[in-house]
Amino acid sequence: MLHYLFQYLESAYDLPGAGVVQYISFRAAFAVITSLIVSLLFGGKIISFIQNKQIGEEIRELGLEGEKQKKGTPTMGGLIIIAAILIPTILFADIFNIYIILMIISTLWLGLIGFIDDYIKVFKKDKEGLAGRFKIIGQVGLGLLVGLTLYFHEGITIKEKMDVRANTELVQSFGQEVKSTKTTIPFVKNNEFNYESLVGWIGDYSSSLSWIGFVLIVIFIVTAVSNGANMTDGLDGLATGTSAIIGVTLGILAYVSGNLFFADYLNIMYIPGSAELVIFMSAFVGACVGFLWYNSFPAQVFMGDTGSLALGGIIAVFAISIRKELLIPILCGVFLIENVSVILQVGYFKYTKRKFGEGKRLFRMAPLHHHFQKMGMHESKIVTRFWIVGIMLAVLTIVTLKLR
């Protein structure tokens, strides 16, 4: 909103300094500051409100060190994160930008699903929460909406480099804005992949039906990443800190993808309008860091599914929007290994039970962070080491822009 207000003040009254608000970097900086202020100022009040309503975490008996001390810790703290993301976004971003609209919808959509799950656990005293099938339906619904919007909306385009003859020389330049289902492949020289090729076997109808393959992949990514973040939210500060690291990386990728100069220099596709996403992601990072003030060990509040599902969904939709979703296995490697550890644990247990009559486990406990807890490692050390791994993966992700 302030974006339009200062734009009007500059054009109508020639207000000195009003033009600076048009710069992405300026608005991104203020989005970070505002999200931190919202988290720190209102976080304590929200926690107090939750405590007064006796909204405490129901801890399952898993035999983990420090488990009993966490009992009764306020949950639904994801409300702090959501507020700290949305308020700066509405204030500083172009709220009519289609990418920003998608991110706001994604935040509210998965935040609501997580809130319902937390509500059932806390108020209905049902430890299972919202049935898994309903969570999946909600995630699939968001993936369907995002996929169809990204494919069909006329405002979502890219500019590709093409050979242009200038006098006698052949040079590369960005062409016109076009609709495309292309995305970025890491570690490949001409690093673009067209989802249309997935349905190439259809023949003449492949172009008109390419949206089906694209939407199915979007649904899978949204579901997988949001569940991955949910799995990772098991130790104080683990999901929050990891998400902040991922957010910084995605913000950099959005900036270079939405800036014609950097897109040309790095030889990547230019995505008009996507630079506005830097403001949203700045608010996202600020919200995560601000929430860490209360969520670091020993946590004063847990984010609950209200926060974890929203964080994962935001990361997924953001990566897809800037066409960097194939980098998710690298960038979100912590989420991935947490998910995979659960799949391997369950699969191996069922396999050994069927074959030998007695189920065996690969890990002492899954997800993986609980395995290290069972080994006697302190919670803070586990979280810090996971953050270090997350930083290494983030650096590797950025390096892929040039390493081909």
C-alpha positions as CSV (number, residue, x, y, z in Angstrom):
1,M,0.0,0.0,0.0
2,L,2.8,2.4,0.8
3,H,4.2,1.6,-2.6
4,Y,1.2,3.3,-4.2
5,L,0.9,6.0,-1.6
6,F,4.4,7.3,-2.2
7,Q,4.0,6.8,-6.0
8,Y,1.0,9.2,-5.8
9,L,2.9,11.7,-3.5
10,E,5.8,11.8,-5.9
11,S,3.6,12.4,-9.0
12,A,1.1,14.7,-7.5
13,Y,3.2,16.8,-5.1
14,D,6.8,16.0,-6.2
15,L,7.6,15.0,-2.6
16,P,11.3,14.9,-2.1
17,G,12.6,11.4,-1.4
18,A,9.3,9.7,-2.3
19,G,10.9,8.0,-5.3
20,V,13.2,5.8,-3.1
21,V,10.2,3.7,-2.1
22,Q,10.0,2.4,-5.7
23,Y,13.3,0.6,-5.2
24,I,13.0,-3.1,-4.5
25,S,16.1,-3.0,-2.2
26,F,14.6,-0.2,-0.1
27,R,11.2,-1.8,0.4
28,A,12.8,-5.2,1.1
29,A,15.0,-3.7,3.8
30,F,11.9,-2.1,5.5
31,A,10.0,-5.4,5.1
32,V,12.7,-7.2,7.1
33,I,12.7,-4.5,9.8
34,T,8.9,-4.4,10.0
35,S,8.6,-8.1,10.3
36,L,11.1,-8.2,13.1
37,I,9.3,-5.4,14.9
38,V,5.9,-7.2,14.5
39,S,7.5,-10.5,15.8
40,L,9.2,-8.9,18.8
41,L,6.5,-6.5,19.8
42,F,3.4,-8.6,19.3
43,G,5.0,-12.1,19.8
44,G,5.1,-11.7,23.5
45,K,1.5,-10.6,23.6
46,I,0.3,-13.4,21.5
47,I,2.2,-15.9,23.7
48,S,0.6,-14.4,26.8
49,F,-2.8,-14.7,25.2
50,I,-2.2,-18.3,24.2
51,Q,-1.0,-19.1,27.8
52,N,-4.1,-17.4,29.3
53,K,-6.2,-19.7,27.0
54,Q,-4.1,-22.6,28.2
55,I,-3.2,-23.6,24.7
56,G,-0.3,-25.8,25.6
57,E,1.5,-28.5,23.6
58,E,0.5,-32.1,24.3
59,I,3.7,-34.0,24.3
60,R,3.8,-37.7,23.3
61,E,5.9,-40.0,25.5
62,L,8.8,-40.8,23.2
63,G,11.5,-41.3,25.9
64,L,13.5,-38.3,24.7
65,E,15.7,-36.1,26.9
66,G,14.0,-32.9,28.0
67,E,10.6,-34.1,26.7
68,K,8.7,-33.6,30.0
69,Q,10.0,-30.0,30.3
70,K,8.3,-29.1,27.0
71,K,4.9,-30.2,28.2
72,G,2.5,-27.2,28.4
73,T,4.6,-25.0,26.2
74,P,2.3,-22.7,24.3
75,T,1.7,-23.8,20.7
76,M,0.0,-22.1,17.6
77,G,2.9,-19.7,17.6
78,G,2.8,-19.9,13.8
79,L,0.2,-17.1,14.1
80,I,3.2,-14.8,15.0
81,I,5.0,-15.9,11.8
82,I,2.0,-15.4,9.6
83,A,1.3,-11.9,11.0
84,A,4.9,-10.9,10.6
85,I,4.9,-12.0,7.0
86,L,1.6,-10.5,5.9
87,I,1.7,-7.1,7.5
88,P,5.1,-6.0,5.9
89,T,4.0,-7.6,2.6
90,I,0.8,-5.6,2.5
91,L,2.6,-2.4,3.5
92,F,5.6,-2.5,1.2
93,A,4.9,-4.9,-1.8
94,D,2.8,-4.3,-4.9
95,I,-0.3,-6.2,-3.7
96,F,-1.7,-6.3,-7.2
97,N,1.3,-8.3,-8.5
98,I,0.1,-11.8,-9.3
99,Y,3.1,-13.4,-7.7
100,I,2.5,-11.5,-4.4
101,I,-1.2,-12.5,-4.6
102,L,-0.2,-16.1,-4.9
103,M,2.1,-15.9,-2.0
104,I,-0.5,-14.3,0.3
105,I,-3.1,-16.9,-0.7
106,S,-0.5,-19.7,0.0
107,T,0.4,-18.3,3.4
108,L,-3.3,-18.1,4.5
109,W,-4.3,-21.4,2.9
110,L,-1.8,-23.6,4.6
111,G,-1.8,-21.5,7.7
112,L,-5.5,-22.2,8.0
113,I,-5.0,-26.0,7.5
114,G,-2.3,-26.0,10.2
115,F,-4.5,-23.9,12.5
116,I,-7.4,-26.4,12.2
117,D,-5.0,-29.2,13.0
118,D,-3.6,-27.4,16.0
119,Y,-7.1,-26.5,17.2
120,I,-8.2,-30.2,17.1
121,K,-5.1,-31.3,19.0
122,V,-5.4,-28.5,21.7
123,F,-9.1,-27.9,22.2
124,K,-10.5,-31.3,21.2
125,K,-7.7,-33.1,23.0
126,D,-7.2,-35.3,20.0
127,K,-3.4,-36.0,19.6
128,E,-3.9,-37.1,16.0
129,G,-5.2,-33.7,15.0
130,L,-6.7,-33.2,11.5
131,A,-6.9,-36.5,9.6
132,G,-4.1,-36.9,7.1
133,R,-6.3,-37.2,4.1
134,F,-7.8,-33.8,4.8
135,K,-4.4,-32.2,5.1
136,I,-3.5,-33.8,1.7
137,I,-6.7,-32.6,0.1
138,G,-5.9,-29.1,1.3
139,Q,-2.3,-29.3,0.0
140,V,-3.5,-30.7,-3.3
141,G,-6.1,-27.9,-3.6
142,L,-3.4,-25.3,-3.1
143,G,-1.1,-27.0,-5.6
144,L,-3.9,-27.1,-8.2
145,L,-4.7,-23.4,-7.7
146,V,-1.0,-22.4,-7.9
147,G,-0.3,-24.6,-10.9
148,L,-3.3,-23.5,-12.9
149,T,-2.6,-19.8,-12.1
150,L,1.1,-20.0,-13.1
151,Y,0.2,-21.8,-16.3
152,F,-2.8,-19.8,-17.5
153,H,-2.5,-16.3,-16.0
154,E,-1.5,-13.8,-18.7
155,G,0.7,-11.8,-16.3
156,I,3.1,-14.7,-15.7
157,T,5.7,-14.8,-18.5
158,I,9.4,-15.1,-19.1
159,K,12.0,-13.5,-21.4
160,E,14.3,-15.9,-23.1
161,K,17.7,-15.1,-24.7
162,M,17.8,-15.3,-28.4
163,D,20.4,-14.7,-31.1
164,V,20.1,-11.2,-32.7
165,R,22.2,-9.9,-35.6
166,A,23.7,-6.5,-34.9
167,N,25.4,-5.3,-38.0
168,T,27.7,-8.2,-38.9
169,E,27.9,-9.6,-35.4
170,L,25.6,-12.3,-33.8
171,V,24.8,-11.3,-30.2
172,Q,22.4,-12.6,-27.6
173,S,19.6,-10.5,-26.3
174,F,16.3,-11.0,-24.4
175,G,13.3,-11.4,-26.6
176,Q,9.6,-10.6,-26.0
177,E,7.7,-11.8,-23.0
178,V,6.2,-15.2,-23.7
179,K,4.2,-17.8,-21.9
180,S,6.3,-20.8,-21.1
181,T,6.5,-24.0,-19.1
182,K,10.3,-23.9,-18.9
183,T,12.2,-24.1,-15.6
184,T,15.8,-24.1,-14.5
185,I,17.9,-27.3,-14.2
186,P,21.0,-27.1,-11.9
187,F,24.5,-28.0,-13.1
188,V,23.5,-28.0,-16.8
189,K,25.0,-25.5,-19.3
190,N,21.9,-24.6,-21.2
191,N,20.0,-25.1,-18.0
192,E,16.4,-25.1,-19.0
193,F,13.8,-27.9,-19.0
194,N,10.4,-27.6,-20.6
195,Y,7.6,-29.5,-18.8
196,E,5.9,-29.8,-22.2
197,S,8.4,-32.5,-23.0
198,L,6.8,-34.7,-20.3
199,V,3.8,-35.2,-22.5
200,G,5.6,-35.2,-25.8
201,W,4.5,-38.8,-26.4
202,I,1.0,-37.5,-27.0
203,G,2.1,-36.0,-30.3
204,D,0.1,-33.1,-31.8
205,Y,-1.8,-32.6,-28.5
206,S,1.3,-32.2,-26.3
207,S,1.3,-28.4,-26.4
208,S,-2.3,-28.0,-25.4
209,L,-2.1,-30.7,-22.7
210,S,1.2,-29.7,-21.2
211,W,-0.6,-28.0,-18.3
212,I,-1.6,-31.4,-16.9
213,G,2.0,-32.5,-16.3
214,F,3.0,-29.1,-15.0
215,V,0.1,-28.9,-12.5
216,L,0.7,-32.4,-11.2
217,I,4.4,-31.6,-10.5
218,V,3.4,-28.4,-8.7
219,I,0.9,-30.4,-6.5
220,F,3.7,-32.9,-5.7
221,I,6.2,-30.2,-4.8
222,V,3.8,-28.2,-2.6
223,T,2.7,-31.3,-0.7
224,A,6.2,-32.7,-0.3
225,V,7.9,-29.5,0.9
226,S,5.1,-28.5,3.3
227,N,5.2,-32.0,4.8
228,G,9.0,-31.8,5.0
229,A,8.9,-28.6,7.0
230,N,6.3,-30.2,9.2
231,M,8.5,-33.2,9.9
232,T,11.5,-30.9,10.6
233,D,9.6,-29.0,13.3
234,G,10.6,-31.2,16.2
235,L,13.3,-29.4,18.0
236,D,13.5,-25.8,19.3
237,G,14.5,-23.5,16.4
238,L,15.2,-26.2,13.9
239,A,12.4,-25.6,11.3
240,T,12.5,-21.8,12.0
241,G,16.2,-21.4,11.5
242,T,16.4,-23.8,8.5
243,S,13.5,-21.9,6.8
244,A,15.3,-18.5,7.4
245,I,18.4,-19.9,5.6
246,I,16.3,-21.2,2.7
247,G,14.4,-17.9,2.6
248,V,17.6,-15.8,2.2
249,T,18.7,-18.0,-0.7
250,L,15.3,-17.8,-2.4
251,G,15.3,-14.0,-2.0
252,I,18.7,-13.8,-3.8
253,L,17.4,-16.1,-6.6
254,A,14.3,-14.0,-7.0
255,Y,16.3,-10.8,-7.2
256,V,18.6,-12.0,-9.9
257,S,15.7,-13.6,-11.8
258,G,13.7,-10.4,-11.7
259,N,16.6,-8.1,-12.6
260,L,17.3,-7.8,-16.3
261,F,21.0,-6.9,-15.8
262,F,21.8,-9.8,-13.4
263,A,19.7,-12.3,-15.5
264,D,21.7,-11.3,-18.6
265,Y,25.1,-11.6,-16.7
266,L,24.2,-14.9,-15.1
267,N,22.7,-16.2,-18.4
268,I,19.4,-17.2,-16.7
269,M,15.8,-16.6,-17.7
270,Y,14.4,-13.2,-16.9
271,I,11.0,-13.3,-15.1
272,P,9.2,-10.0,-15.4
273,G,7.5,-8.9,-12.1
274,S,9.2,-11.6,-10.0
275,A,11.5,-9.1,-8.3
276,E,8.5,-8.0,-6.2
277,L,8.8,-11.4,-4.5
278,V,12.0,-10.2,-2.8
279,I,9.9,-8.0,-0.6
280,F,7.7,-11.0,0.4
281,M,10.7,-13.2,1.1
282,S,12.4,-10.4,3.1
283,A,9.3,-10.3,5.4
284,F,9.4,-14.2,5.5
285,V,13.1,-14.1,6.7
286,G,12.4,-11.4,9.2
287,A,9.4,-13.3,10.6
288,C,11.5,-16.5,11.0
289,V,14.3,-14.6,12.7
290,G,11.9,-12.7,14.9
291,F,10.1,-16.0,15.9
292,L,13.5,-17.5,16.9
293,W,13.6,-14.9,19.7
294,Y,10.9,-17.0,21.4
295,N,11.5,-20.3,19.7
296,S,15.2,-20.8,20.4
297,F,16.1,-23.3,23.1
298,P,14.4,-23.5,25.5
299,A,11.4,-22.5,23.5
300,Q,8.8,-20.2,25.0
301,V,6.4,-21.1,22.2
302,F,6.0,-23.7,19.4
303,M,4.9,-22.8,15.9
304,G,2.7,-25.8,15.6
305,D,1.3,-27.0,12.3
306,T,0.0,-23.4,11.9
307,G,3.5,-22.3,11.2
308,S,5.3,-25.4,9.8
309,L,2.8,-26.1,7.0
310,A,2.7,-22.5,6.1
311,L,6.6,-22.2,6.0
312,G,6.9,-25.3,3.8
313,G,4.1,-24.2,1.4
314,I,5.6,-20.7,1.1
315,I,9.0,-22.1,0.2
316,A,7.5,-24.5,-2.4
317,V,5.3,-22.0,-4.1
318,F,8.0,-19.3,-4.1
319,A,10.6,-21.7,-5.7
320,I,8.1,-22.7,-8.4
321,S,7.1,-19.1,-9.1
322,I,10.8,-18.1,-9.8
323,R,11.3,-21.4,-11.7
324,K,13.9,-22.8,-9.4
325,E,11.8,-25.7,-8.1
326,L,14.4,-28.3,-9.3
327,L,16.8,-26.8,-6.9
328,I,14.6,-27.7,-4.0
329,P,16.3,-31.1,-3.3
330,I,19.5,-29.2,-2.8
331,L,18.3,-26.1,-1.0
332,C,15.7,-27.9,1.1
333,G,18.1,-30.8,1.8
334,V,17.4,-30.7,5.5
335,F,13.6,-31.1,4.9
336,L,14.3,-33.8,2.3
337,I,16.5,-36.0,4.6
338,E,13.9,-35.6,7.4
339,N,11.2,-36.8,5.1
340,V,13.3,-39.6,3.6
341,S,14.4,-40.8,7.1
342,V,10.7,-41.4,8.0
343,I,9.9,-43.2,4.7
344,L,13.0,-45.4,5.1
345,Q,12.2,-46.2,8.7
346,V,8.6,-47.2,8.0
347,G,9.4,-49.0,4.8
348,Y,12.3,-51.0,6.4
349,F,10.2,-51.9,9.5
350,K,7.3,-53.2,7.3
351,Y,9.7,-55.1,5.1
352,T,11.6,-56.8,7.9
353,K,8.3,-57.6,9.7
354,R,6.9,-59.3,6.6
355,K,10.1,-61.2,5.9
356,F,11.4,-62.1,9.3
357,G,8.2,-61.8,11.5
358,E,9.8,-59.0,13.5
359,G,10.1,-55.4,12.5
360,K,13.6,-53.8,12.6
361,R,14.6,-50.1,12.4
362,L,17.3,-48.3,10.4
363,F,17.4,-45.4,12.9
364,R,16.9,-45.3,16.6
365,M,14.0,-43.0,15.9
366,A,12.6,-41.0,13.0
367,P,12.6,-38.2,11.8
368,L,16.4,-38.0,11.8
369,H,16.8,-35.3,14.5
370,H,15.2,-37.7,17.0
371,H,17.8,-40.3,16.1
372,F,20.6,-38.0,17.2
373,Q,18.6,-37.2,20.4
374,K,18.4,-40.9,21.1
375,M,22.2,-41.0,20.7
376,G,22.5,-38.6,23.6
377,M,23.3,-35.5,21.6
378,H,22.0,-32.2,23.1
379,E,19.1,-30.6,21.3
380,S,21.0,-27.3,20.7
381,K,23.9,-29.0,19.2
382,I,21.7,-31.0,16.8
383,V,19.9,-27.8,15.7
384,T,23.1,-25.8,15.2
385,R,24.6,-28.6,13.1
386,F,21.5,-28.9,11.0
387,W,21.7,-25.1,10.4
388,I,25.3,-25.5,9.3
389,V,24.3,-28.1,6.8
390,G,21.5,-25.8,5.7
391,I,24.0,-23.0,5.1
392,M,26.3,-25.3,3.1
393,L,23.4,-26.4,0.9
394,A,22.3,-22.8,0.5
395,V,25.7,-21.8,-0.7
396,L,25.8,-24.7,-3.1
397,T,22.4,-23.7,-4.5
398,I,23.6,-20.2,-5.3
399,V,26.8,-21.6,-6.8
400,T,24.6,-23.5,-9.3
401,L,23.9,-20.2,-11.0
402,K,27.4,-20.3,-12.5
403,L,28.5,-23.9,-12.0
404,R,27.3,-25.6,-15.1
